[in-house]
């Protein structure tokens, strides 16, 4: 059974001997629990995830940061690449986006991919260009590990290095070779050259609902998985060949192809405990409670006890060290790629070398 915010708060209050909330209210303890959850994930970088910047037409379906935040907190709501303020580059010059309370962000050509498909089907025009310069990572991102395009790792470059190599790099288009993460705003990634090969997504039959089945190249049903076994009915809940982006729970809504697509690998914070279950292993729950107890006992007022607060903070640090040690032990067993560097393999007398006369000209 998944652990919820209610469970964590109850356990913390029980450890503090205050289930009746004579000293600490549940709302106060909730703040400490959420703070400890973020601190633990940020320190240990324990939650790995992937985020796909769809190499398709730039879409926009929100106007303000508030709308984006609400959509990101509600299961089933989607957030697109850009705010829907402007639809073309020339609108940046006349200030249309700013004039109506927006910004210069964009342009977004439509609110959904389906709108572009309808436009093309209605007009017979397929000239809507698909250029994807990059995109925005979710705000729960802690660190960016790797960016790949078409299953090929892109090299990270600073904007200054990129400008030195090619002053006109922002106007190049083709297959991306590099990515930049330091110039275009917080959480924004840009690929260079700008991607132009539109990723081939599956055609969706319908405008709403859950993904129930997929057809392969031979038009055969891949699988529709119900609650018990594999049947010809039910909800498609998982696929073995895709990463469970955003968490391990829930139903599939969109399958991202690896070909001609931009995939970002990252460490992230846990999802909001007010809307989702606790994502860390059960053995780590107590460390989040220790952080909450340390904060509760350290604040001024009734129940303040600095010695006990320091005790619980030390136990929280033990949990952080435990998680970091477990990650290091797992990384030792990783397989190295052919032709890659093996920094953990070295010889006591240095790398082996041929005898001195070998290869010398006479």
Order of alpha helices (4+ residues) and beta strands (2+ residues): alpha-alpha-beta-alpha-alpha-alpha-alpha-beta-beta-beta-beta-alpha-beta-beta-beta-beta-beta-beta-alpha-alpha
